Amino acid sequence: MTRPLVQQPGPIPLWLWNGTEPGVTSAFQPIVDLRSGEVVGYEVLSRGQGSLESPLELFSHARLAGYTWELERACWTSALRCIAALSAEQRRAPFFFNVSPDVLSDPRFGDGSTLALLERHGLTPQHLVLELTEKAVIEDGQLLQRLTREVSAQGFGLALDDFGAGHSGLVTLVNCLPRFIKLDQALVRDVHLHPYRQHLVKSLVDFSASVDAILIAEGVETWEEMMVLLRLGIRTAQGYLLARPAPSPGRPTEAFEARRREVMRALDFHEEQRDASVGALVIRRASAESTAPLEQLGRIFREAPQVDHIVLLEGPRPKALVTRQRHAAWMEGSAARPMDLQPLVVEDRMAVTALVGLAMTRAAEAIYDPVIVTDDQGHFLGTVTMKQILLRSTELAGRAPTK
């Protein structure tokens, strides 16, 4: 169980406080609604001095020295001074503050000093969202419920940070009932290359919608990641692709905004019929260059037991489909080369019901192969399995109005 912080005797070191000046600086990274392009909040990040500039080094050093509370207070003071200097319009978006369980459970957090600090800078709890990190949780569920109820009653928002990074995130989730759930960047990184992660993200999108929570993808760095996240239903994100942390709250660049509008136009073009289209089922699967030798493909199959097929690409366009079974048969010399078989390739706008009929007309040896899906430019998006197609077709048939 988390214990209250121990207050150290003697003077506070200069790397924490120099008189009334905090020894840390603040940076702000925007959290963006991808549909509208509007900033819906800012994560507040702290930086130390010299060898302690890295947040990880800074907080680890403070914890070892017994100054976690004093460091948190220095971070808050630095950030609140910056926020207080902003215009009323700039202060409208909430500011996300990381709060360790140690600090949240410390009696000094709830003794009125935190509210007094906010008031001194002309701010209220409604301006802040407290991020509880999954990497360091309060193991006592009843204590966590009590603490989060108290801060919620004061007006603070709640977010669960780093979701998916630790072992007890689901327990924390049900105990604190956060308004925001932030996907850890380990789930986001290269999500377009990992079908298993995509299935997990899709299930979390559905879950967050059912409990009216906002799911935020952290650490988005590439357009490939962004495109897959959008197709999976993610609508809120932060990361270097959108904007890097800056000394004052800002917005994504014009270049990002122009590309975002282009991407959303393409996505919205099919949105009305998306529920019944193949695009709603697509998962980005393993891929390789079409020139890759079969031995290299065999290595992929051996190292990733969950991969049952690989799409071969020429640039962004699909060329062939190699299934695990067919690859093994070829290596034994009992089947044709996998890349000599023409795969079924369809656009993401095709109706699921139409695809069922098309897929079933394939040759017997390929009738249950996955179907490759592209955008309207012929660029590879992913694949759908026959199981997905048949299940979705059955669901849609069940929804059809009866006469």
C-alpha positions, 0 to 999 in steps of 0.5 A: 500500500502507498504510504504518505511521503516523508518530509525531510529535515533541513534546507530544501536543495537548490535543484528543487527550490531557490528561495521562492523560485522552483528549480524546474521549468514547464512545457506544454503538449497539446491534446487534439481532437482529430476530427475538428483539429481543436486543442482539447487540453494540454499535458503539462510536462516538467524539466529539471536542471543540468543532469536532472533535466530528464523527467525520469532522472528528476523524479527518480532522484527526488524519490530516492532523496525523499523529496517527491512532495517538494518536487511535485509542489515545485512542478505545480508552482512553475506550471500554474505561474505559466497558466495564470499568465495566459488569456482567459481563452487560452485557459479554457482547455484543461491542463493535464497534470501527472500526479503520483499515487504517493502524492495523491494519498499524502495528507498534505494534498488534501489539507487545503494547500492545493486549493489555496495554491490554485486560488493564489494563481486565479485558477480552480480545480476545473482547469485541471485534470489529474493523471494517475499513472498505471505504472505506479498505482495505489494497490488498496482499491478502497483507498483509491476510490475514496481519494478519487471521489474526494478530488472529483468532488473538489472539481478536478477531472480524472485521467488514467495515464499509461493505460496498457503499460502495467499489470493493474490498469483494469483494477485502477480503471474500475476504482477511479472511473476516469473521464479520460483514458490515455493509451500508453505509447507502447500500444501506439508505437508501430500499431500499423505493424501489429494486428494484435495491438489493433484488435486490442485498441479497437476493443478499448475504443468500443469500451470507452464509448460504452462508459462515456470516457475519452480515449487518448492515444499518446506518443503518436509519431507517424502518419502510418500510426495515425491512419490506423488509429483513426480507422480503429476509431481513435479521435483524440491524440497527442505526440510528436507528429502533432506537436512537440512540447513547448514552453507555452501552450500552442497548436499543431503546425499548419503542415499537420493541420493541412494533412489532417484535413485531407485525411479526415475528408477521405475518412468522412467520405465513406463514414456514412456507409462505413458500418456496412463496408469492408473498411470497418473490419480492416486490420493492418497485417504483417507485410514484406517487400515482394522481393523478400526471399521465402526464407525471410518470410519463414523467419517472420512466421517462426518469430511471430506465431500469431501471424498466419499470413503476410502481404507482399508489397511493391511500394504501397501496393499489394502484390501477393498473399502468403499464408503460413500453410501455403508457405510451409507447403512450398518449402516442402516442394508440394505446392506452387510458389505463394506469390504466383497466386493472385490474391483477392484485392478490394477497396475499403468502400466495398459493402461486406455483403457484396464481398461475401459473394465475390470471395466465395467465387474464388478457386477452392484452394483459395476460398478461405484466404484473407482478402486484401483491402486498399484505399481508392488509390490502391494503397495497402490498408490491411486484410480481413479474414473470411471469419470476419466477413461472414460474422459481419454479414450475419450481423447486418442481415439480422439488422435488416428491416422486416416487411 
